Amino acid sequence: MKSFVPTDLLDHLEALDADRADTYSFGIIGLDTQSIVRIFNKAEERLSGLAAAEVLGHAFFDEVAPCTASRLFRGRYLAGLARGSLDEHFFYTFTYRIRPVSVHIHMFYRPEQNPLVFIFLDRVIPLFEDLG
Amino acid sequence: MTPLPHKQEQEVVDNVVHWLAVLRGQSFRDPALALEQKILSQLLLQVLWHLCNNAFQGDGQAFLDRQQSILLQHLDASLAHGEGEIPPPIRRQIHACVTQLMAAVDTYHGG
């Protein structure tokens, strides 16, 4: 699966902080090893409808996006932490409490460069515009 | 999972939601018993939402189709409606119950 994340960004992950994350047009969420949200970029604010101030410091899987508290999402995150590396792509359609939106997810973790686990999100325009 | 025809999926979920409403709607003299029915019903709906979501999302190789999205939204609407009838502290306990159970799977598999 081809990533939408520029190689340059992944190669220089140590430079990816909140300010730099804000310069990208796709969603970037940075989680610490306790799954607390540490980075929530402006694109993700716009696309999710959630303000960074509402989610920063909160548990991602339990509080911010409870629909992701399953093996498909949280399981990949935890497995990556246990392995000490993560570079996985998958598709996910969010429907819980929002208009359905399909997202290409790229989870990335390279602790020698950055202690955060990054979730990169590229929205696909929903095909079901009639679903509220 | 053997895929069910969409119409059949919708009918099954509709029947479950309807049956839960019937079970909740009994005339109990004890109001606490009525609340207990609402709590159990809400717990079951939450579990059903996760069951369907997991089955539809699969391993993340494809997006949900329109009917799957509709079905999950239908369940979500039933959940949202039920939440209004349950005191917030108990609502939070139901949510915690489901998420803790699912987190136990991650612990069992060693992350």
gemmi code that builds the backbone of each chain (N, CA, C; Angstrom):
import gemmi

chains = {
    "A": [
        ("MET", (0.848, -1.184, 0.000), (0.000, 0.000, 0.000), (0.891, 1.245, 0.000)),
        ("LYS", (0.668, 2.122, -0.952), (1.527, 3.297, -1.078), (1.144, 4.343, -0.024)),
        ("SER", (2.159, 4.873, 0.656), (1.872, 5.838, 1.707), (1.700, 7.238, 1.139)),
        ("PHE", (0.872, 8.017, 1.788), (0.689, 9.424, 1.434), (1.635, 10.306, 2.242)),
        ("VAL", (2.403, 9.689, 3.128), (3.315, 10.436, 3.998), (4.660, 10.593, 3.274)),
        ("PRO", (5.136, 11.820, 3.126), (6.411, 12.015, 2.422), (7.555, 11.263, 3.108)),
        ("THR", (8.405, 10.660, 2.311), (9.537, 9.905, 2.846), (10.421, 10.801, 3.710)),
        ("ASP", (10.532, 12.047, 3.285), (11.371, 13.002, 4.012), (10.903, 13.169, 5.462)),
        ("LEU", (9.590, 13.140, 5.643), (9.039, 13.297, 6.990), (9.413, 12.075, 7.841)),
        ("LEU", (9.259, 10.903, 7.257), (9.554, 9.670, 8.014), (11.054, 9.546, 8.311)),
        ("ASP", (11.864, 10.022, 7.377), (13.314, 9.924, 7.566), (13.832, 10.915, 8.603)),
        ("HIS", (13.058, 11.957, 8.846), (13.474, 12.967, 9.826), (12.408, 13.113, 10.909)),
        ("LEU", (11.993, 12.001, 11.430), (10.911, 11.964, 12.412), (11.263, 12.741, 13.683)),
        ("GLU", (12.560, 12.848, 13.960), (12.979, 13.550, 15.173), (12.586, 15.032, 15.115)),
        ("ALA", (12.370, 15.535, 13.908), (12.022, 16.954, 13.759), (10.505, 17.178, 13.771)),
        ("LEU", (9.752, 16.094, 13.889), (8.290, 16.234, 13.819), (7.717, 16.606, 15.183)),
        ("ASP", (7.523, 17.894, 15.363), (6.861, 18.383, 16.581), (5.519, 18.995, 16.184)),
        ("ALA", (4.826, 19.597, 17.134), (3.482, 20.129, 16.858), (3.510, 21.196, 15.770)),
        ("ASP", (4.514, 22.079, 15.822), (4.584, 23.159, 14.832), (4.783, 22.601, 13.428)),
        ("ARG", (5.680, 21.624, 13.302), (5.933, 21.074, 11.967), (4.713, 20.280, 11.495)),
        ("ALA", (4.069, 19.580, 12.434), (2.888, 18.783, 12.061), (1.800, 19.673, 11.462)),
        ("ASP", (1.729, 20.895, 11.964), (0.705, 21.824, 11.474), (0.920, 22.234, 10.020)),
        ("THR", (2.097, 22.001, 9.495), (2.377, 22.424, 8.116), (1.894, 21.403, 7.082)),
        ("TYR", (1.421, 20.242, 7.551), (0.986, 19.210, 6.600), (-0.533, 19.249, 6.418)),
        ("SER", (-0.952, 18.842, 5.234), (-2.380, 18.917, 4.910), (-3.146, 17.657, 5.305)),
        ("PHE", (-2.454, 16.616, 5.725), (-3.138, 15.415, 6.202), (-3.067, 15.376, 7.728)),
        ("GLY", (-3.916, 14.538, 8.320), (-3.988, 14.476, 9.768), (-2.767, 13.824, 10.397)),
        ("ILE", (-2.305, 14.418, 11.482), (-1.196, 13.832, 12.236), (-1.567, 13.838, 13.721)),
        ("ILE", (-1.551, 12.647, 14.305), (-1.799, 12.511, 15.741), (-0.572, 11.817, 16.337)),
        ("GLY", (-0.031, 12.395, 17.387), (1.111, 11.782, 18.078), (0.667, 11.302, 19.444)),
        ("LEU", (0.889, 10.016, 19.707), (0.522, 9.441, 21.007), (1.777, 9.049, 21.763)),
        ("ASP", (1.747, 9.258, 23.081), (2.874, 8.736, 23.863), (2.627, 7.251, 24.154)),
        ("THR", (3.496, 6.655, 24.924), (3.396, 5.208, 25.126), (2.250, 4.808, 26.061)),
        ("GLN", (1.586, 5.819, 26.630), (0.385, 5.544, 27.443), (-0.882, 5.876, 26.648)),
        ("SER", (-0.721, 6.069, 25.359), (-1.799, 6.423, 24.415), (-2.442, 7.783, 24.699)),
        ("ILE", (-1.678, 8.647, 25.355), (-2.150, 10.013, 25.579), (-1.799, 10.870, 24.353)),
        ("VAL", (-2.767, 11.686, 23.912), (-2.548, 12.524, 22.730), (-1.584, 13.656, 23.064)),
        ("ARG", (-0.470, 13.729, 22.326), (0.534, 14.774, 22.534), (0.622, 15.733, 21.355)),
        ("ILE", (0.266, 15.244, 20.164), (0.217, 16.113, 18.982), (-1.110, 15.853, 18.269)),
        ("PHE", (-1.761, 16.929, 17.864), (-3.019, 16.839, 17.115), (-2.991, 18.020, 16.159)),
        ("ASN", (-2.631, 17.777, 14.921), (-2.315, 18.919, 14.059), (-3.572, 19.632, 13.531)),
        ("LYS", (-3.339, 20.768, 12.910), (-4.461, 21.606, 12.462), (-5.310, 20.888, 11.420)),
        ("ALA", (-4.675, 20.130, 10.547), (-5.448, 19.403, 9.526), (-6.387, 18.400, 10.193)),
        ("GLU", (-5.907, 17.745, 11.223), (-6.750, 16.773, 11.917), (-7.872, 17.475, 12.678)),
        ("GLU", (-7.583, 18.651, 13.198), (-8.641, 19.442, 13.844), (-9.756, 19.736, 12.845)),
        ("ARG", (-9.341, 20.174, 11.665), (-10.320, 20.556, 10.639), (-11.109, 19.334, 10.161)),
        ("LEU", (-10.404, 18.238, 9.967), (-11.046, 17.060, 9.374), (-11.917, 16.303, 10.368)),
        ("SER", (-11.499, 16.317, 11.629), (-12.264, 15.564, 12.638), (-13.331, 16.418, 13.315)),
        ("GLY", (-13.146, 17.740, 13.258), (-14.077, 18.620, 13.952), (-13.772, 18.735, 15.439)),
        ("LEU", (-12.657, 18.171, 15.868), (-12.272, 18.254, 17.281), (-11.157, 19.285, 17.434)),
        ("ALA", (-11.267, 20.120, 18.452), (-10.217, 21.103, 18.711), (-9.061, 20.428, 19.452)),
        ("ALA", (-7.840, 20.827, 19.107), (-6.665, 20.239, 19.761), (-6.758, 20.386, 21.277)),
        ("ALA", (-7.272, 21.548, 21.706), (-7.358, 21.792, 23.155), (-8.251, 20.774, 23.857)),
        ("GLU", (-9.206, 20.215, 23.103), (-10.131, 19.238, 23.693), (-9.498, 17.864, 23.846)),
        ("VAL", (-8.514, 17.568, 23.019), (-7.997, 16.197, 22.987), (-6.576, 16.055, 23.538)),
        ("LEU", (-5.789, 17.126, 23.486), (-4.417, 17.028, 23.992), (-4.440, 16.662, 25.476)),
        ("GLY", (-3.646, 15.680, 25.851), (-3.588, 15.242, 27.240), (-4.626, 14.189, 27.598)),
        ("HIS", (-5.464, 13.821, 26.611), (-6.508, 12.819, 26.882), (-6.133, 11.466, 26.259)),
        ("ALA", (-6.703, 10.415, 26.845), (-6.428, 9.050, 26.356), (-7.132, 8.851, 25.017)),
        ("PHE", (-6.346, 8.554, 23.991), (-6.906, 8.487, 22.639), (-7.968, 7.395, 22.510)),
        ("PHE", (-7.640, 6.189, 22.915), (-8.545, 5.064, 22.667), (-9.756, 5.058, 23.608)),
        ("ASP", (-9.591, 5.589, 24.787), (-10.690, 5.544, 25.758), (-11.580, 6.783, 25.709)),
        ("GLU", (-10.963, 7.936, 25.443), (-11.728, 9.183, 25.552), (-11.949, 9.890, 24.216)),
        ("VAL", (-10.899, 9.936, 23.398), (-10.988, 10.737, 22.175), (-11.701, 9.984, 21.053)),
        ("ALA", (-11.317, 8.732, 20.848), (-11.903, 7.940, 19.757), (-12.217, 6.535, 20.257)),
        ("PRO", (-13.264, 6.417, 21.085), (-13.559, 5.111, 21.694), (-13.882, 4.025, 20.680)),
        ("CYS", (-14.281, 4.435, 19.472), (-14.581, 3.414, 18.459), (-13.320, 2.700, 17.993)),
        ("THR", (-12.148, 3.257, 18.310), (-10.894, 2.639, 17.864), (-10.291, 1.702, 18.920)),
        ("ALA", (-11.029, 1.501, 20.018), (-10.489, 0.660, 21.100), (-10.677, -0.816, 20.781)),
        ("SER", (-10.189, -1.222, 19.632), (-10.290, -2.631, 19.238), (-8.934, -3.093, 18.716)),
        ("ARG", (-8.866, -4.376, 18.400), (-7.588, -4.942, 17.940), (-7.108, -4.282, 16.643)),
        ("LEU", (-8.060, -3.939, 15.783), (-7.662, -3.367, 14.494), (-6.841, -2.102, 14.669)),
        ("PHE", (-7.219, -1.300, 15.650), (-6.582, 0.001, 15.832), (-5.629, -0.047, 17.044)),
        ("ARG", (-6.216, -0.206, 18.239), (-5.379, -0.199, 19.448), (-4.428, -1.390, 19.466)),
        ("GLY", (-4.897, -2.525, 18.941), (-4.052, -3.715, 18.915), (-2.775, -3.478, 18.127)),
        ("ARG", (-2.891, -2.776, 16.992), (-1.709, -2.465, 16.175), (-0.762, -1.534, 16.940)),
        ("TYR", (-1.355, -0.555, 17.598), (-0.558, 0.398, 18.396), (0.231, -0.352, 19.483)),
        ("LEU", (-0.465, -1.220, 20.223), (0.187, -1.934, 21.326), (1.241, -2.928, 20.804)),
        ("ALA", (0.923, -3.579, 19.710), (1.887, -4.530, 19.136), (3.144, -3.800, 18.689)),
        ("GLY", (2.947, -2.597, 18.127), (4.092, -1.793, 17.699), (4.952, -1.375, 18.875)),
        ("LEU", (4.297, -0.986, 19.964), (5.047, -0.609, 21.172), (5.859, -1.805, 21.680)),
        ("ALA", (5.217, -2.974, 21.701), (5.886, -4.167, 22.213), (7.084, -4.548, 21.343)),
        ("ARG", (6.933, -4.392, 20.023), (8.016, -4.715, 19.081), (9.104, -3.654, 19.086)),
        ("GLY", (8.718, -2.427, 19.422), (9.674, -1.326, 19.355), (9.748, -0.708, 17.979)),
        ("SER", (8.809, -1.024, 17.121), (8.733, -0.392, 15.803), (7.348, -0.647, 15.204)),
        ("LEU", (6.957, 0.275, 14.349), (5.627, 0.150, 13.738), (5.628, 0.899, 12.415)),
        ("ASP", (5.156, 0.234, 11.399), (5.053, 0.845, 10.075), (3.954, 0.102, 9.317)),
        ("GLU", (2.726, 0.450, 9.638), (1.594, -0.310, 9.094), (0.538, 0.593, 8.485)),
        ("HIS", (-0.040, 0.084, 7.407), (-1.124, 0.789, 6.729), (-2.405, -0.031, 6.848)),
        ("PHE", (-3.503, 0.642, 6.982), (-4.794, -0.032, 6.865), (-5.887, 0.993, 6.588)),
        ("PHE", (-7.045, 0.478, 6.212), (-8.194, 1.338, 5.947), (-9.155, 1.273, 7.131)),
        ("TYR", (-9.814, 2.378, 7.412), (-10.779, 2.397, 8.503), (-11.890, 3.375, 8.143)),
        ("THR", (-13.118, 2.970, 8.398), (-14.249, 3.869, 8.181), (-14.823, 4.257, 9.536)),
        ("PHE", (-14.730, 5.536, 9.846), (-15.278, 6.042, 11.104), (-16.774, 6.305, 10.921)),
        ("THR", (-17.571, 5.780, 11.830), (-19.016, 6.034, 11.756), (-19.570, 6.481, 13.097)),
        ("TYR", (-18.816, 6.306, 14.168), (-19.344, 6.514, 15.515), (-19.527, 7.996, 15.815)),
        ("ARG", (-20.750, 8.405, 15.946), (-21.127, 9.770, 16.303), (-20.731, 10.809, 15.251)),
        ("ILE", (-20.357, 10.364, 14.061), (-20.013, 11.322, 13.004), (-20.556, 10.824, 11.669)),
        ("ARG", (-20.550, 11.720, 10.682), (-20.894, 11.306, 9.331), (-19.804, 10.341, 8.864)),
        ("PRO", (-20.182, 9.223, 8.230), (-19.165, 8.236, 7.858), (-18.043, 8.843, 7.028)),
        ("VAL", (-16.836, 8.526, 7.425), (-15.678, 8.995, 6.660), (-14.639, 7.879, 6.636)),
        ("SER", (-14.156, 7.618, 5.438), (-13.173, 6.549, 5.262), (-11.767, 7.132, 5.238)),
        ("VAL", (-10.888, 6.460, 5.928), (-9.558, 7.019, 6.139), (-8.482, 5.967, 5.879)),
        ("HIS", (-7.446, 6.401, 5.166), (-6.255, 5.573, 5.016), (-5.359, 5.911, 6.214)),
        ("ILE", (-5.058, 4.895, 7.018), (-4.261, 5.103, 8.232), (-2.838, 4.583, 7.999)),
        ("HIS", (-1.877, 5.360, 8.410), (-0.486, 4.895, 8.430), (0.018, 5.103, 9.856)),
        ("MET", (0.260, 3.993, 10.562), (0.805, 4.076, 11.920), (2.309, 3.889, 11.855)),
        ("PHE", (3.013, 4.768, 12.549), (4.479, 4.737, 12.434), (5.129, 4.999, 13.786)),
        ("TYR", (6.092, 4.171, 14.119), (6.792, 4.317, 15.418), (8.245, 3.903, 15.226)),
        ("ARG", (9.107, 4.840, 15.490), (10.548, 4.576, 15.393), (11.173, 5.291, 16.584)),
        ("PRO", (11.175, 4.629, 17.770), (11.537, 5.315, 19.023), (12.948, 5.884, 19.052)),
        ("GLU", (13.850, 5.357, 18.221), (15.204, 5.919, 18.220), (15.208, 7.327, 17.609)),
        ("GLN", (14.133, 7.651, 16.872), (14.028, 8.991, 16.277), (13.069, 9.894, 17.034)),
        ("ASN", (11.985, 9.296, 17.511), (10.946, 10.090, 18.176), (10.185, 9.175, 19.149)),
        ("PRO", (9.974, 9.606, 20.371), (9.323, 8.720, 21.351), (7.827, 8.539, 21.116)),
        ("LEU", (7.246, 9.338, 20.214), (5.802, 9.247, 19.993), (5.460, 8.215, 18.925)),
        ("VAL", (4.273, 7.635, 19.092), (3.702, 6.790, 18.036), (2.838, 7.714, 17.180)),
        ("PHE", (3.109, 7.743, 15.880), (2.361, 8.651, 15.012), (1.266, 7.914, 14.246)),
        ("ILE", (0.118, 8.569, 14.212), (-0.984, 8.093, 13.370), (-1.183, 9.153, 12.297)),
        ("PHE", (-0.877, 8.779, 11.063), (-1.103, 9.674, 9.932), (-2.433, 9.281, 9.290)),
        ("LEU", (-3.254, 10.276, 8.997), (-4.597, 9.986, 8.478), (-4.866, 10.761, 7.196)),
        ("ASP", (-5.205, 10.019, 6.162), (-5.539, 10.645, 4.896), (-7.009, 10.358, 4.591)),
        ("ARG", (-7.839, 11.399, 4.645), (-9.265, 11.222, 4.408), (-9.553, 10.869, 2.955)),
        ("VAL", (-10.492, 9.982, 2.781), (-11.041, 9.719, 1.463), (-12.438, 10.320, 1.481)),
        ("ILE", (-12.758, 11.085, 0.460), (-14.076, 11.726, 0.442), (-15.145, 10.642, 0.551)),
        ("PRO", (-16.043, 10.757, 1.526), (-17.060, 9.721, 1.682), (-17.967, 9.640, 0.460)),
        ("LEU", (-18.318, 8.416, 0.120), (-19.174, 8.212, -1.041), (-20.642, 8.347, -0.677)),
        ("PHE", (-20.892, 8.408, 0.628), (-22.284, 8.353, 1.077), (-22.685, 9.716, 1.626)),
        ("GLU", (-22.717, 10.702, 0.757), (-22.989, 12.062, 1.201), (-24.372, 12.198, 1.839)),
        ("ASP", (-25.253, 11.248, 1.515), (-26.612, 11.350, 2.042), (-26.721, 10.848, 3.469)),
        ("LEU", (-25.656, 10.198, 3.993), (-25.727, 9.675, 5.352), (-25.334, 10.782, 6.326)),
        ("GLY", (-26.226, 11.092, 7.236), (-25.955, 12.189, 8.161), (-25.037, 11.817, 9.275)),
    ],
    "B": [
        ("MET", (-15.216, -14.661, 8.211), (-16.652, -14.541, 8.406), (-17.357, -14.691, 7.071)),
        ("THR", (-18.380, -15.516, 7.036), (-19.181, -15.631, 5.826), (-20.074, -14.409, 5.712)),
        ("PRO", (-19.929, -13.669, 4.616), (-20.718, -12.430, 4.537), (-22.208, -12.716, 4.467)),
        ("LEU", (-22.964, -11.978, 5.268), (-24.420, -12.072, 5.224), (-24.923, -11.117, 4.149)),
        ("PRO", (-26.009, -11.464, 3.508), (-26.603, -10.462, 2.608), (-26.978, -9.236, 3.429)),
        ("HIS", (-26.786, -8.055, 2.857), (-27.013, -6.827, 3.610), (-28.401, -6.757, 4.228)),
        ("LYS", (-29.405, -7.163, 3.438), (-30.781, -7.060, 3.922), (-30.942, -7.909, 5.183)),
        ("GLN", (-30.307, -9.074, 5.156), (-30.417, -9.970, 6.309), (-29.746, -9.352, 7.538)),
        ("GLU", (-28.582, -8.733, 7.342), (-27.890, -8.067, 8.454), (-28.791, -7.021, 9.085)),
        ("GLN", (-29.387, -6.210, 8.234), (-30.232, -5.126, 8.730), (-31.430, -5.678, 9.493)),
        ("GLU", (-31.995, -6.747, 8.980), (-33.167, -7.340, 9.643), (-32.799, -7.901, 11.008)),
        ("VAL", (-31.645, -8.556, 11.068), (-31.201, -9.130, 12.339), (-31.025, -8.021, 13.382)),
        ("VAL", (-30.342, -6.959, 12.985), (-30.099, -5.857, 13.925), (-31.409, -5.183, 14.317)),
        ("ASP", (-32.276, -4.969, 13.325), (-33.587, -4.370, 13.632), (-34.344, -5.217, 14.647)),
        ("ASN", (-34.288, -6.526, 14.460), (-35.001, -7.423, 15.377), (-34.415, -7.367, 16.784)),
        ("VAL", (-33.094, -7.317, 16.866), (-32.450, -7.239, 18.185), (-32.850, -5.942, 18.885)),
        ("VAL", (-32.753, -4.841, 18.150), (-33.102, -3.536, 18.741), (-34.561, -3.532, 19.182)),
        ("HIS", (-35.422, -4.100, 18.351), (-36.850, -4.147, 18.686), (-37.085, -5.007, 19.928)),
        ("TRP", (-36.450, -6.156, 19.972), (-36.625, -7.081, 21.096), (-36.110, -6.459, 22.397)),
        ("LEU", (-35.015, -5.732, 22.317), (-34.496, -5.050, 23.513), (-35.498, -4.007, 24.004)),
        ("ALA", (-36.130, -3.318, 23.069), (-37.132, -2.316, 23.458), (-38.299, -3.000, 24.158)),
        ("VAL", (-38.658, -4.183, 23.670), (-39.756, -4.933, 24.305), (-39.363, -5.323, 25.725)),
        ("LEU", (-38.154, -5.807, 25.882), (-37.695, -6.248, 27.204), (-37.583, -5.074, 28.180)),
        ("ARG", (-37.209, -3.904, 27.636), (-37.108, -2.713, 28.482), (-38.476, -2.166, 28.843)),
        ("GLY", (-39.436, -2.408, 27.964), (-40.723, -1.745, 28.094), (-41.706, -2.425, 29.018)),
        ("GLN", (-41.301, -3.479, 29.693), (-42.209, -4.135, 30.635), (-42.556, -3.167, 31.767)),
        ("SER", (-43.730, -3.357, 32.339), (-44.146, -2.473, 33.439), (-43.630, -3.033, 34.761)),
        ("PHE", (-42.534, -2.496, 35.201), (-41.967, -2.937, 36.471), (-42.461, -2.023, 37.590)),
        ("ARG", (-42.834, -2.632, 38.712), (-43.228, -1.797, 39.851), (-41.990, -1.151, 40.474)),
        ("ASP", (-40.880, -1.872, 40.401), (-39.630, -1.357, 40.969), (-38.897, -0.549, 39.890)),
        ("PRO", (-38.791, 0.787, 40.053), (-38.112, 1.599, 39.023), (-36.653, 1.200, 38.829)),
        ("ALA", (-36.048, 0.651, 39.886), (-34.651, 0.241, 39.748), (-34.529, -0.931, 38.777)),
        ("LEU", (-35.569, -1.750, 38.737), (-35.555, -2.876, 37.805), (-35.659, -2.377, 36.353)),
        ("ALA", (-36.446, -1.340, 36.178), (-36.549, -0.735, 34.843), (-35.196, -0.167, 34.410)),
        ("LEU", (-34.506, 0.467, 35.350), (-33.189, 1.024, 35.033), (-32.202, -0.090, 34.722)),
        ("GLU", (-32.326, -1.176, 35.486), (-31.427, -2.321, 35.245), (-31.606, -2.854, 33.818)),
        ("GLN", (-32.855, -2.901, 33.366), (-33.116, -3.357, 31.992), (-32.464, -2.414, 30.976)),
        ("LYS", (-32.549, -1.124, 31.243), (-31.949, -0.142, 30.332), (-30.426, -0.306, 30.286)),
        ("ILE", (-29.850, -0.550, 31.452), (-28.391, -0.703, 31.531), (-27.939, -1.943, 30.761)),
        ("LEU", (-28.632, -3.046, 30.988), (-28.261, -4.285, 30.311), (-28.464, -4.164, 28.803)),
        ("SER", (-29.534, -3.486, 28.429), (-29.815, -3.281, 27.021), (-28.720, -2.431, 26.376)),
        ("GLN", (-28.300, -1.391, 27.081), (-27.258, -0.501, 26.563), (-25.927, -1.239, 26.416)),
        ("LEU", (-25.633, -2.060, 27.401), (-24.397, -2.844, 27.348), (-24.407, -3.769, 26.133)),
        ("LEU", (-25.532, -4.423, 25.930), (-25.628, -5.343, 24.797), (-25.492, -4.604, 23.465)),
        ("LEU", (-26.121, -3.424, 23.377), (-26.021, -2.647, 22.135), (-24.591, -2.199, 21.867)),
        ("GLN", (-23.903, -1.803, 22.935), (-22.494, -1.394, 22.750), (-21.655, -2.551, 22.238)),
        ("VAL", (-21.882, -3.712, 22.822), (-21.136, -4.902, 22.395), (-21.485, -5.237, 20.945)),
        ("LEU", (-22.767, -5.122, 20.611), (-23.195, -5.412, 19.237), (-22.557, -4.438, 18.254)),
        ("TRP", (-22.454, -3.161, 18.655), (-21.815, -2.173, 17.772), (-20.364, -2.601, 17.491)),
        ("HIS", (-19.644, -2.973, 18.555), (-18.244, -3.380, 18.373), (-18.135, -4.677, 17.564)),
        ("LEU", (-19.068, -5.597, 17.803), (-19.060, -6.850, 17.038), (-19.204, -6.567, 15.545)),
        ("CYS", (-20.177, -5.718, 15.218), (-20.410, -5.389, 13.811), (-19.239, -4.602, 13.234)),
        ("ASN", (-18.757, -3.617, 14.013), (-17.658, -2.785, 13.519), (-16.415, -3.637, 13.223)),
        ("ASN", (-16.088, -4.529, 14.153), (-14.930, -5.404, 13.925), (-15.127, -6.255, 12.675)),
        ("ALA", (-16.324, -6.838, 12.560), (-16.582, -7.734, 11.428), (-16.515, -6.982, 10.102)),
        ("PHE", (-17.068, -5.770, 10.083), (-17.100, -5.002, 8.837), (-15.718, -4.435, 8.500)),
        ("GLN", (-15.020, -3.926, 9.511), (-13.692, -3.339, 9.239), (-12.694, -4.435, 8.895)),
        ("GLY", (-12.926, -5.633, 9.445), (-12.032, -6.757, 9.161), (-10.607, -6.438, 9.562)),
        ("ASP", (-9.684, -6.776, 8.700), (-8.279, -6.496, 8.970), (-7.836, -5.166, 8.383)),
        ("GLY", (-8.782, -4.368, 7.952), (-8.423, -3.053, 7.433), (-7.977, -3.071, 5.989)),
        ("GLN", (-8.476, -4.037, 5.225), (-8.090, -4.119, 3.810), (-9.023, -3.343, 2.894)),
        ("ALA", (-10.191, -2.966, 3.430), (-11.149, -2.239, 2.593), (-12.009, -1.347, 3.485)),
        ("PHE", (-12.616, -0.346, 2.853), (-13.522, 0.533, 3.591), (-14.888, -0.130, 3.736)),
        ("LEU", (-15.672, 0.369, 4.675), (-17.037, -0.107, 4.808), (-17.833, 0.312, 3.568)),
        ("ASP", (-18.830, -0.487, 3.224), (-19.695, -0.040, 2.136), (-20.874, 0.737, 2.732)),
        ("ARG", (-21.727, 1.210, 1.854), (-22.804, 2.087, 2.289), (-23.727, 1.406, 3.303)),
        ("GLN", (-24.132, 0.159, 2.997), (-25.067, -0.532, 3.881), (-24.460, -0.802, 5.255)),
        ("GLN", (-23.187, -1.132, 5.270), (-22.519, -1.366, 6.560), (-22.480, -0.082, 7.379)),
        ("SER", (-22.216, 1.034, 6.697), (-22.200, 2.327, 7.390), (-23.576, 2.659, 7.944)),
        ("ILE", (-24.596, 2.391, 7.150), (-25.967, 2.666, 7.597), (-26.297, 1.833, 8.834)),
        ("LEU", (-25.917, 0.564, 8.796), (-26.235, -0.321, 9.916), (-25.542, 0.148, 11.199)),
        ("LEU", (-24.267, 0.523, 11.084), (-23.548, 1.001, 12.270), (-24.142, 2.314, 12.780)),
        ("GLN", (-24.536, 3.173, 11.857), (-25.159, 4.429, 12.282), (-26.499, 4.184, 12.968)),
        ("HIS", (-27.217, 3.188, 12.472), (-28.499, 2.823, 13.076), (-28.280, 2.363, 14.522)),
        ("LEU", (-27.289, 1.525, 14.705), (-26.964, 1.064, 16.058), (-26.512, 2.232, 16.932)),
        ("ASP", (-25.703, 3.097, 16.344), (-25.198, 4.259, 17.067), (-26.350, 5.138, 17.536)),
        ("ALA", (-27.350, 5.314, 16.667), (-28.506, 6.139, 17.031), (-29.270, 5.502, 18.195)),
        ("SER", (-29.388, 4.174, 18.167), (-30.072, 3.479, 19.270), (-29.283, 3.656, 20.565)),
        ("LEU", (-27.956, 3.599, 20.445), (-27.102, 3.797, 21.618), (-27.272, 5.211, 22.177)),
        ("ALA", (-27.239, 6.185, 21.283), (-27.353, 7.584, 21.708), (-28.692, 7.817, 22.400)),
        ("HIS", (-29.749, 7.201, 21.850), (-31.079, 7.348, 22.455), (-31.096, 6.735, 23.862)),
        ("GLY", (-30.506, 5.537, 23.980), (-30.500, 4.846, 25.267), (-29.688, 5.579, 26.323)),
        ("GLU", (-28.632, 6.248, 25.880), (-27.764, 6.966, 26.827), (-28.534, 8.020, 27.602)),
        ("GLY", (-29.500, 8.627, 26.928), (-30.265, 9.685, 27.569), (-31.117, 9.187, 28.724)),
        ("GLU", (-31.337, 7.890, 28.776), (-32.199, 7.325, 29.827), (-31.395, 6.750, 30.990)),
        ("ILE", (-30.066, 6.874, 30.890), (-29.212, 6.273, 31.919), (-28.395, 7.363, 32.616)),
        ("PRO", (-28.368, 7.363, 33.942), (-27.587, 8.383, 34.661), (-26.112, 8.353, 34.232)),
        ("PRO", (-25.504, 9.545, 34.050), (-24.122, 9.613, 33.554), (-23.112, 8.702, 34.268)),
        ("PRO", (-23.155, 8.600, 35.612), (-22.141, 7.737, 36.250), (-22.257, 6.273, 35.811)),
        ("ILE", (-23.492, 5.802, 35.653), (-23.689, 4.411, 35.217), (-23.320, 4.266, 33.741)),
        ("ARG", (-23.641, 5.296, 32.953), (-23.274, 5.291, 31.538), (-21.758, 5.139, 31.385)),
        ("ARG", (-21.020, 5.879, 32.220), (-19.554, 5.798, 32.145), (-19.067, 4.407, 32.538)),
        ("GLN", (-19.769, 3.785, 33.497), (-19.381, 2.429, 33.914), (-19.606, 1.417, 32.793)),
        ("ILE", (-20.696, 1.578, 32.060), (-20.972, 0.667, 30.935), (-19.852, 0.793, 29.905)),
        ("HIS", (-19.524, 2.034, 29.581), (-18.467, 2.291, 28.603), (-17.140, 1.681, 29.090)),
        ("ALA", (-16.851, 1.912, 30.379), (-15.592, 1.389, 30.931), (-15.584, -0.134, 30.918)),
        ("CYS", (-16.725, -0.723, 31.178), (-16.835, -2.181, 31.206), (-16.439, -2.765, 29.843)),
        ("VAL", (-16.988, -2.192, 28.776), (-16.711, -2.712, 27.431), (-15.249, -2.471, 27.052)),
        ("THR", (-14.767, -1.255, 27.297), (-13.390, -0.954, 26.884), (-12.377, -1.763, 27.698)),
        ("GLN", (-12.682, -1.995, 28.982), (-11.751, -2.801, 29.792), (-11.725, -4.251, 29.331)),
        ("LEU", (-12.896, -4.760, 28.954), (-12.940, -6.133, 28.437), (-12.124, -6.253, 27.153)),
        ("MET", (-12.276, -5.261, 26.292), (-11.551, -5.313, 25.023), (-10.049, -5.102, 25.242)),
        ("ALA", (-9.707, -4.280, 26.229), (-8.290, -4.091, 26.551), (-7.689, -5.383, 27.103)),
        ("ALA", (-8.517, -6.201, 27.759), (-8.026, -7.472, 28.302), (-7.540, -8.391, 27.185)),
        ("VAL", (-8.137, -8.259, 26.012), (-7.693, -9.063, 24.862), (-6.261, -8.682, 24.502)),
        ("ASP", (-6.008, -7.364, 24.503), (-4.654, -6.900, 24.176), (-3.646, -7.409, 25.202)),
        ("THR", (-4.034, -7.400, 26.469), (-3.143, -7.894, 27.520), (-2.888, -9.388, 27.338)),
        ("TYR", (-3.951, -10.117, 27.034), (-3.839, -11.566, 26.847), (-2.887, -11.900, 25.704)),
        ("HIS", (-2.951, -11.082, 24.651), (-2.096, -11.332, 23.485), (-0.720, -10.686, 23.632)),
        ("GLY", (-0.479, -10.081, 24.774), (0.835, -9.493, 25.011), (1.095, -8.252, 24.199)),
        ("GLY", (0.026, -7.495, 23.917), (0.177, -6.233, 23.198), (0.176, -6.402, 21.718)),
    ],
}
model = gemmi.Model(1)
for chain_id, residues in chains.items():
    chain = gemmi.Chain(chain_id)
    for i, (resn, *xyz) in enumerate(residues, 1):
        res = gemmi.Residue()
        res.name, res.seqid = resn, gemmi.SeqId(i, " ")
        for name, pos in zip(("N", "CA", "C"), xyz):
            atom = gemmi.Atom()
            atom.name, atom.element = name, gemmi.Element(name[0])
            atom.pos, atom.b_iso = gemmi.Position(*pos), 0.0
            res.add_atom(atom)
        chain.add_residue(res)
    model.add_chain(chain)
structure = gemmi.Structure()
structure.add_model(model)
structure.setup_entities()
